[in-house]
Amino acid sequence: MYNDLNSCLVEGRLTRDPEMKAVGTENKVCILPIAINRSFRGKNGEEMREATYVDIQVWNGTAENCQRYLSKGDAIRAVGELRLDIWQTKDGNTARKHFIRCQHLEFRTKGTGKKESLPVDSLACPEGGEPPMDF
């Protein structure tokens, strides 16, 4: 069996407060919606800015810490796998959304350059390494 490399490293700021959801009776997932900002020079030399938006998905103990300590505007660094969620909308269409399933997360404090590293705990995913996707 061959697996391609699937590893993402992103830094960004939360666009909303973290959103916690229960998954079954023993698992929790927290969604961290972030904006990844980029500045560059346009054709005429003017400074341009753009943002890429992505959700970071963290599980169980790390999810609880994110809910407790993070809020809109906070900066984070996340390492994880790029995943695709596919579902049926109420009107019967198929919807798709990419997200990053976090394996390592760092809280980056506002403007001080300090950071608090918070590795994903061993219970981050249910047994078997795959979190359930039905939430």
BAVO-52327 format. One record per atom (N, C-alpha, C): residue number from 1; residue in one letter; atom name; z, x, y. Coordinates in pm, 1 decimal, always signed. Layout:
% residues N
i	aa	at	w	u	v
NUM	A	CA	Z	X	Y
...
This chain:
% residues 135
i	aa	at	w	u	v
1	M	N	+0.0	+85.0	-117.7
1	M	CA	+0.0	+0.0	+0.0
1	M	C	+0.0	+89.4	+123.8
2	Y	N	-74.3	+49.0	+225.0
2	Y	CA	-84.5	+125.8	+348.5
2	Y	C	-44.3	+37.5	+466.2
3	N	N	+42.2	+89.6	+553.0
3	N	CA	+82.2	+17.7	+674.4
3	N	C	+36.8	+95.7	+795.9
4	D	N	-27.3	+28.1	+889.5
4	D	CA	-62.0	+89.8	+1016.7
4	D	C	+63.2	+100.6	+1103.1
5	L	N	+61.1	+191.3	+1197.4
5	L	CA	+172.8	+208.6	+1289.5
5	L	C	+185.0	+86.6	+1379.9
6	N	N	+302.7	+30.0	+1387.8
6	N	CA	+329.0	-83.9	+1476.3
6	N	C	+460.4	-56.7	+1547.3
7	S	N	+452.4	+15.2	+1657.2
7	S	CA	+571.7	+50.6	+1733.5
7	S	C	+540.3	+40.2	+1881.9
8	C	N	+624.4	-32.7	+1953.6
8	C	CA	+606.9	-51.1	+2097.4
8	C	C	+731.0	-1.1	+2170.1
9	L	N	+712.2	+65.4	+2280.5
9	L	CA	+820.0	+104.9	+2370.0
9	L	C	+787.1	+45.6	+2505.9
10	V	N	+875.6	-38.6	+2557.5
10	V	CA	+852.6	-101.7	+2687.0
10	V	C	+978.5	-94.0	+2771.5
11	E	N	+958.9	-87.7	+2901.3
11	E	CA	+1067.1	-98.8	+2998.2
11	E	C	+1029.4	-207.6	+3095.5
12	G	N	+1125.7	-289.8	+3131.1
12	G	CA	+1097.4	-395.0	+3226.2
12	G	C	+1225.0	-463.2	+3271.8
13	R	N	+1207.6	-565.6	+3353.4
13	R	CA	+1320.5	-642.8	+3406.6
13	R	C	+1312.9	-785.9	+3357.3
14	L	N	+1429.5	-841.9	+3327.6
14	L	CA	+1435.6	-979.6	+3279.8
14	L	C	+1388.4	-1074.9	+3389.2
15	T	N	+1299.6	-1166.8	+3351.5
15	T	CA	+1249.0	-1266.3	+3446.5
15	T	C	+1334.5	-1392.6	+3446.3
16	R	N	+1418.3	-1407.9	+3344.2
16	R	CA	+1514.1	-1519.3	+3332.3
16	R	C	+1637.7	-1466.3	+3260.9
17	D	N	+1742.4	-1545.6	+3262.7
17	D	CA	+1860.5	-1512.3	+3183.2
17	D	C	+1823.6	-1517.9	+3034.8
18	P	N	+1892.2	-1438.6	+2950.9
18	P	CA	+1865.6	-1441.4	+2806.7
18	P	C	+1885.7	-1582.0	+2750.3
19	E	N	+1804.6	-1614.8	+2648.0
19	E	CA	+1812.0	-1746.6	+2583.7
19	E	C	+1852.2	-1728.9	+2437.7
20	M	N	+1970.5	-1778.2	+2401.3
20	M	CA	+2022.6	-1765.8	+2265.1
20	M	C	+1988.6	-1890.3	+2183.9
21	K	N	+1949.5	-1868.8	+2056.6
21	K	CA	+1921.6	-1979.2	+1964.6
21	K	C	+1986.7	-1948.0	+1831.0
22	A	N	+2037.6	-2051.1	+1765.9
22	A	CA	+2089.3	-2036.5	+1630.0
22	A	C	+1972.7	-2051.0	+1533.5
23	V	N	+1972.7	-1967.7	+1429.6
23	V	CA	+1871.5	-1974.8	+1325.2
23	V	C	+1946.5	-1991.2	+1193.7
24	G	N	+1943.9	-2110.6	+1140.7
24	G	CA	+2023.9	-2138.1	+1022.2
24	G	C	+2171.4	-2140.9	+1058.4
25	T	N	+2255.9	-2113.0	+960.7
25	T	CA	+2400.1	-2119.4	+985.7
25	T	C	+2461.5	-1984.3	+1017.5
26	E	N	+2390.1	-1873.6	+988.0
26	E	CA	+2451.7	-1742.1	+1004.0
26	E	C	+2380.2	-1649.7	+1100.5
27	N	N	+2264.9	-1683.4	+1149.0
27	N	CA	+2187.8	-1591.7	+1232.1
27	N	C	+2168.1	-1645.9	+1372.8
28	K	N	+2158.5	-1551.4	+1466.8
28	K	CA	+2131.3	-1584.9	+1606.1
28	K	C	+2017.8	-1496.7	+1654.8
29	V	N	+1933.0	-1553.5	+1738.7
29	V	CA	+1826.9	-1476.9	+1801.6
29	V	C	+1838.6	-1498.2	+1952.2
30	C	N	+1815.2	-1391.3	+2027.0
30	C	CA	+1818.1	-1398.8	+2173.0
30	C	C	+1681.2	-1355.2	+2223.5
31	I	N	+1623.6	-1434.9	+2311.3
31	I	CA	+1493.5	-1404.7	+2370.8
31	I	C	+1516.8	-1346.4	+2509.8
32	L	N	+1460.0	-1227.7	+2532.4
32	L	CA	+1468.5	-1160.1	+2661.6
32	L	C	+1328.5	-1155.8	+2721.9
33	P	N	+1297.9	-1243.6	+2814.7
33	P	CA	+1165.2	-1242.0	+2877.6
33	P	C	+1161.7	-1134.3	+2986.5
34	I	N	+1067.8	-1039.8	+2975.7
34	I	CA	+1063.2	-931.0	+3074.3
34	I	C	+926.3	-922.1	+3141.1
35	A	N	+928.4	-861.4	+3260.1
35	A	CA	+806.8	-824.4	+3331.8
35	A	C	+799.1	-671.9	+3330.3
36	I	N	+684.2	-620.6	+3288.9
36	I	CA	+659.0	-477.2	+3287.8
36	I	C	+566.9	-450.5	+3406.3
37	N	N	+620.5	-386.7	+3510.8
37	N	CA	+546.7	-369.3	+3635.7
37	N	C	+467.8	-238.9	+3636.1
38	R	N	+352.5	-241.7	+3701.3
38	R	CA	+264.0	-126.0	+3711.1
38	R	C	+208.4	-119.8	+3853.5
39	S	N	+215.6	-2.0	+3913.1
39	S	CA	+156.0	+21.0	+4045.2
39	S	C	+39.8	+118.7	+4030.2
40	F	N	-65.3	+97.6	+4109.7
40	F	CA	-181.0	+186.2	+4105.3
40	F	C	-257.2	+175.0	+4236.8
41	R	N	-353.2	+263.4	+4257.3
41	R	CA	-437.2	+261.4	+4376.8
41	R	C	-566.7	+186.4	+4347.5
42	G	N	-602.2	+95.6	+4436.4
42	G	CA	-725.9	+20.7	+4423.3
42	G	C	-845.5	+104.2	+4465.4
43	K	N	-963.8	+45.4	+4463.1
43	K	CA	-1087.6	+115.4	+4496.4
43	K	C	-1085.0	+172.3	+4637.7
44	N	N	-1020.7	+101.7	+4729.4
44	N	CA	-1015.3	+146.1	+4869.4
44	N	C	-888.8	+224.7	+4900.6
45	G	N	-813.4	+264.4	+4799.0
45	G	CA	-693.3	+344.1	+4819.3
45	G	C	-567.3	+263.4	+4847.3
46	E	N	-579.3	+130.7	+4850.8
46	E	CA	-462.1	+47.6	+4876.9
46	E	C	-373.4	+42.4	+4752.5
47	E	N	-244.0	+30.2	+4775.1
47	E	CA	-151.9	+19.8	+4662.5
47	E	C	-161.2	-119.0	+4601.9
48	M	N	-179.3	-123.7	+4470.5
48	M	CA	-192.3	-248.7	+4396.3
48	M	C	-76.8	-257.1	+4297.3
49	R	N	-39.6	-378.0	+4262.4
49	R	CA	+64.6	-400.2	+4163.0
49	R	C	+20.4	-509.9	+4068.3
50	E	N	+60.6	-494.2	+3942.1
50	E	CA	+37.2	-598.2	+3843.6
50	E	C	+154.9	-599.7	+3746.4
51	A	N	+171.8	-709.9	+3678.9
51	A	CA	+280.7	-722.1	+3582.6
51	A	C	+227.0	-777.0	+3451.0
52	T	N	+284.6	-729.2	+3343.0
52	T	CA	+259.5	-781.5	+3209.9
52	T	C	+389.2	-846.0	+3163.6
53	Y	N	+378.9	-965.3	+3109.7
53	Y	CA	+497.3	-1039.9	+3067.6
53	Y	C	+501.5	-1048.1	+2915.6
54	V	N	+619.1	-1020.5	+2860.1
54	V	CA	+636.7	-1027.3	+2715.0
54	V	C	+782.1	-1063.9	+2684.5
55	D	N	+801.8	-1133.8	+2573.9
55	D	CA	+937.0	-1166.3	+2528.1
55	D	C	+983.1	-1060.4	+2428.8
56	I	N	+1109.4	-1021.4	+2440.4
56	I	CA	+1174.0	-931.5	+2345.7
56	I	C	+1268.2	-1017.0	+2262.4
57	Q	N	+1262.4	-1001.5	+2130.9
57	Q	CA	+1344.3	-1081.6	+2040.1
57	Q	C	+1448.8	-990.2	+1975.5
58	V	N	+1578.0	-1021.6	+1996.2
58	V	CA	+1687.1	-944.5	+1935.9
58	V	C	+1772.5	-1037.8	+1850.6
59	W	N	+1839.5	-981.0	+1750.7
59	W	CA	+1908.5	-1061.8	+1649.7
59	W	C	+2057.6	-1031.9	+1642.4
60	N	N	+2133.9	-1132.2	+1607.7
60	N	CA	+2275.0	-1131.5	+1568.0
60	N	C	+2366.6	-1057.8	+1665.6
61	G	N	+2434.3	-950.1	+1625.3
61	G	CA	+2530.9	-883.1	+1712.3
61	G	C	+2469.4	-834.1	+1842.6
62	T	N	+2350.3	-778.7	+1833.8
62	T	CA	+2282.0	-732.8	+1954.6
62	T	C	+2245.4	-851.5	+2042.6
63	A	N	+2207.1	-962.2	+1980.2
63	A	CA	+2174.7	-1083.4	+2055.7
63	A	C	+2297.0	-1131.1	+2133.7
64	E	N	+2412.5	-1128.9	+2069.5
64	E	CA	+2535.7	-1171.8	+2136.4
64	E	C	+2568.6	-1081.8	+2255.3
65	N	N	+2550.0	-950.5	+2239.3
65	N	CA	+2574.4	-858.2	+2350.7
65	N	C	+2476.9	-881.5	+2465.6
66	C	N	+2351.6	-910.3	+2433.8
66	C	CA	+2253.2	-939.0	+2538.8
66	C	C	+2293.4	-1063.8	+2615.5
67	Q	N	+2334.4	-1167.7	+2543.0
67	Q	CA	+2377.7	-1291.5	+2607.4
67	Q	C	+2497.4	-1264.7	+2699.0
68	R	N	+2587.4	-1179.0	+2653.7
68	R	CA	+2710.7	-1151.4	+2726.7
68	R	C	+2687.9	-1063.8	+2850.4
69	Y	N	+2600.9	-961.8	+2840.7
69	Y	CA	+2593.5	-860.6	+2944.9
69	Y	C	+2468.2	-861.8	+3031.1
70	L	N	+2361.8	-927.5	+2988.8
70	L	CA	+2237.0	-923.6	+3065.6
70	L	C	+2215.1	-1051.9	+3143.9
71	S	N	+2142.7	-1040.1	+3254.5
71	S	CA	+2103.3	-1156.5	+3333.0
71	S	C	+1970.7	-1126.2	+3403.1
72	K	N	+1913.2	-1228.5	+3462.0
72	K	CA	+1785.7	-1216.2	+3532.4
72	K	C	+1789.8	-1097.4	+3627.4
73	G	N	+1684.4	-1014.7	+3624.0
73	G	CA	+1673.8	-899.2	+3711.9
73	G	C	+1720.9	-768.8	+3650.7
74	D	N	+1799.0	-775.2	+3542.6
74	D	CA	+1846.7	-652.9	+3478.3
74	D	C	+1731.3	-579.9	+3410.3
75	A	N	+1739.6	-446.3	+3409.9
75	A	CA	+1637.2	-362.8	+3348.0
75	A	C	+1679.1	-325.2	+3206.2
76	I	N	+1580.6	-325.4	+3114.8
76	I	CA	+1604.3	-284.8	+2976.7
76	I	C	+1491.1	-195.0	+2929.4
77	R	N	+1518.6	-119.7	+2824.7
77	R	CA	+1416.2	-46.0	+2750.2
77	R	C	+1427.3	-93.2	+2606.2
78	A	N	+1315.6	-131.8	+2546.0
78	A	CA	+1315.9	-183.5	+2409.5
78	A	C	+1211.6	-111.6	+2325.3
79	V	N	+1247.9	-86.4	+2200.1
79	V	CA	+1156.5	-31.7	+2101.4
79	V	C	+1152.0	-131.6	+1986.9
80	G	N	+1032.4	-164.7	+1941.1
80	G	CA	+1022.0	-259.2	+1830.8
80	G	C	+879.7	-278.2	+1784.5
81	E	N	+861.2	-381.0	+1702.6
81	E	CA	+730.9	-413.8	+1646.3
81	E	C	+664.7	-524.9	+1726.3
82	L	N	+535.2	-511.2	+1749.5
82	L	CA	+457.8	-618.5	+1810.6
82	L	C	+429.8	-722.8	+1703.4
83	R	N	+465.5	-848.4	+1731.4
83	R	CA	+448.9	-957.4	+1636.0
83	R	C	+371.7	-1071.2	+1701.9
84	L	N	+317.0	-1159.3	+1621.5
84	L	CA	+243.2	-1275.2	+1669.8
84	L	C	+304.6	-1400.9	+1612.4
85	D	N	+342.9	-1492.1	+1700.0
85	D	CA	+395.3	-1621.9	+1659.3
85	D	C	+281.7	-1723.2	+1673.8
86	I	N	+257.9	-1802.0	+1569.9
86	I	CA	+152.6	-1905.0	+1570.6
86	I	C	+217.5	-2038.1	+1535.3
87	W	N	+187.4	-2143.7	+1614.8
87	W	CA	+244.6	-2275.4	+1588.9
87	W	C	+149.3	-2384.1	+1635.0
88	Q	N	+176.7	-2505.5	+1589.1
88	Q	CA	+99.1	-2621.9	+1628.5
88	Q	C	+169.1	-2690.0	+1746.3
89	T	N	+93.4	-2719.9	+1850.7
89	T	CA	+148.8	-2790.8	+1965.4
89	T	C	+158.0	-2939.7	+1934.2
90	K	N	+225.2	-3014.2	+2021.0
90	K	CA	+240.8	-3158.5	+2001.0
90	K	C	+107.1	-3231.1	+1996.6
91	D	N	+7.9	-3176.4	+2070.5
91	D	CA	-123.6	-3241.9	+2071.1
91	D	C	-216.5	-3190.9	+1960.3
92	G	N	-161.3	-3111.6	+1866.1
92	G	CA	-238.2	-3069.7	+1749.6
92	G	C	-313.9	-2938.9	+1763.8
93	N	N	-307.5	-2874.9	+1879.1
93	N	CA	-375.3	-2746.4	+1898.6
93	N	C	-291.5	-2632.6	+1841.0
94	T	N	-358.2	-2522.4	+1810.2
94	T	CA	-288.6	-2403.2	+1763.6
94	T	C	-257.6	-2315.5	+1883.9
95	A	N	-131.3	-2276.2	+1897.4
95	A	CA	-89.3	-2187.7	+2005.7
95	A	C	-46.5	-2053.8	+1946.4
96	R	N	-62.2	-1948.4	+2024.3
96	R	CA	-27.7	-1812.7	+1980.1
96	R	C	+44.8	-1740.6	+2093.5
97	K	N	+138.8	-1656.6	+2055.7
97	K	CA	+210.3	-1577.8	+2155.7
97	K	C	+258.5	-1448.7	+2092.2
98	H	N	+228.3	-1336.2	+2157.2
98	H	CA	+280.1	-1207.1	+2111.9
98	H	C	+422.3	-1188.3	+2163.4
99	F	N	+504.3	-1119.2	+2085.5
99	F	CA	+638.9	-1082.7	+2126.1
99	F	C	+674.9	-951.4	+2058.8
100	I	N	+782.7	-890.4	+2102.0
100	I	CA	+829.9	-766.3	+2040.4
100	I	C	+960.7	-795.1	+1969.2
101	R	N	+963.8	-770.4	+1837.5
101	R	CA	+1087.5	-783.2	+1760.9
101	R	C	+1160.9	-649.9	+1773.4
102	C	N	+1272.8	-652.7	+1843.3
102	C	CA	+1343.8	-532.2	+1885.1
102	C	C	+1413.3	-461.9	+1769.3
103	Q	N	+1401.2	-329.5	+1768.4
103	Q	CA	+1472.2	-245.8	+1672.7
103	Q	C	+1573.8	-156.0	+1742.7
104	H	N	+1553.9	-130.3	+1871.3
104	H	CA	+1645.7	-49.3	+1952.0
104	H	C	+1638.4	-101.1	+2095.2
105	L	N	+1753.9	-113.3	+2159.6
105	L	CA	+1759.1	-167.7	+2294.9
105	L	C	+1853.0	-85.7	+2380.7
106	E	N	+1811.3	-56.4	+2503.2
106	E	CA	+1897.4	+10.4	+2600.5
106	E	C	+1911.4	-78.0	+2722.9
107	F	N	+2034.9	-96.7	+2766.2
107	F	CA	+2060.5	-164.2	+2893.2
107	F	C	+2048.6	-58.0	+3001.5
108	R	N	+1967.9	-83.0	+3103.4
108	R	CA	+1951.2	+11.4	+3213.1
108	R	C	+2008.5	-54.1	+3337.7
109	T	N	+2109.5	+8.5	+3394.9
109	T	CA	+2177.4	-53.6	+3508.0
109	T	C	+2092.6	-44.5	+3633.4
110	K	N	+2116.0	-136.6	+3725.1
110	K	CA	+2036.5	-148.6	+3847.0
110	K	C	+2059.0	-30.5	+3940.6
111	G	N	+1954.1	+47.1	+3964.4
111	G	CA	+1954.3	+146.1	+4070.7
111	G	C	+2041.9	+269.1	+4054.1
112	T	N	+2120.0	+280.5	+3947.4
112	T	CA	+2210.4	+394.6	+3935.8
112	T	C	+2154.9	+504.0	+3847.1
113	G	N	+2054.5	+472.3	+3766.6
113	G	CA	+1999.2	+569.8	+3674.3
113	G	C	+2081.9	+584.2	+3548.1
114	K	N	+2195.4	+516.4	+3540.8
114	K	CA	+2278.6	+521.5	+3419.9
114	K	C	+2222.5	+423.2	+3318.9
115	K	N	+2252.6	+446.4	+3194.6
115	K	CA	+2209.5	+352.1	+3091.5
115	K	C	+2315.5	+344.6	+2983.4
116	E	N	+2321.6	+232.3	+2918.6
116	E	CA	+2410.7	+211.3	+2805.3
116	E	C	+2323.3	+182.6	+2686.0
117	S	N	+2327.3	+269.9	+2585.4
117	S	CA	+2244.3	+251.8	+2467.8
117	S	C	+2312.9	+157.7	+2370.5
118	L	N	+2237.5	+64.8	+2317.2
118	L	CA	+2291.1	-32.6	+2223.5
118	L	C	+2194.5	-42.4	+2106.1
119	P	N	+2209.7	+45.2	+2002.1
119	P	CA	+2118.8	+35.0	+1888.2
119	P	C	+2137.1	-97.9	+1816.7
120	V	N	+2030.3	-148.8	+1761.0
120	V	CA	+2035.8	-274.2	+1688.3
120	V	C	+2127.1	-254.2	+1567.5
121	D	N	+2222.3	-345.0	+1549.3
121	D	CA	+2319.1	-332.7	+1440.4
121	D	C	+2254.9	-358.4	+1305.0
122	S	N	+2327.1	-320.9	+1198.7
122	S	CA	+2272.0	-332.4	+1064.3
122	S	C	+2250.3	-476.9	+1022.6
123	L	N	+2311.8	-571.5	+1092.3
123	L	CA	+2292.9	-712.2	+1059.4
123	L	C	+2190.3	-778.5	+1150.6
124	A	N	+2108.5	-697.9	+1216.7
124	A	CA	+2013.4	-752.0	+1312.6
124	A	C	+1915.0	-847.9	+1246.8
125	C	N	+1879.0	-822.9	+1122.8
125	C	CA	+1789.3	-911.4	+1050.6
125	C	C	+1857.8	-955.5	+922.5
126	P	N	+1830.4	-1075.1	+876.5
126	P	CA	+1885.8	-1119.9	+749.2
126	P	C	+1841.3	-1026.2	+636.7
127	E	N	+1904.8	-1036.1	+521.1
127	E	CA	+1869.2	-951.9	+408.5
127	E	C	+1719.9	-957.4	+382.0
128	G	N	+1663.9	-842.9	+346.5
128	G	CA	+1520.3	-833.9	+323.6
128	G	C	+1448.0	-778.9	+444.1
129	G	N	+1515.5	-765.0	+557.2
129	G	CA	+1457.5	-702.1	+674.2
129	G	C	+1370.9	-791.5	+760.6
130	E	N	+1338.0	-909.6	+717.6
130	E	CA	+1253.1	-999.3	+795.8
130	E	C	+1334.1	-1115.0	+850.1
131	P	N	+1344.7	-1130.5	+981.6
131	P	CA	+1413.4	-1246.9	+1033.3
131	P	C	+1331.0	-1372.2	+1008.3
132	P	N	+1396.1	-1484.4	+986.7
132	P	CA	+1319.9	-1607.9	+968.5
132	P	C	+1245.6	-1643.1	+1095.9
133	M	N	+1128.6	-1699.2	+1084.4
133	M	CA	+1046.0	-1727.0	+1201.5
133	M	C	+1046.2	-1875.4	+1237.2
134	D	N	+1128.5	-1955.5	+1171.6
134	D	CA	+1126.1	-2100.2	+1195.2
134	D	C	+1238.5	-2143.0	+1289.2
135	F	N	+1222.0	-2111.7	+1417.4
135	F	CA	+1321.8	-2157.0	+1514.3
135	F	C	+1259.0	-2230.0	+1627.7
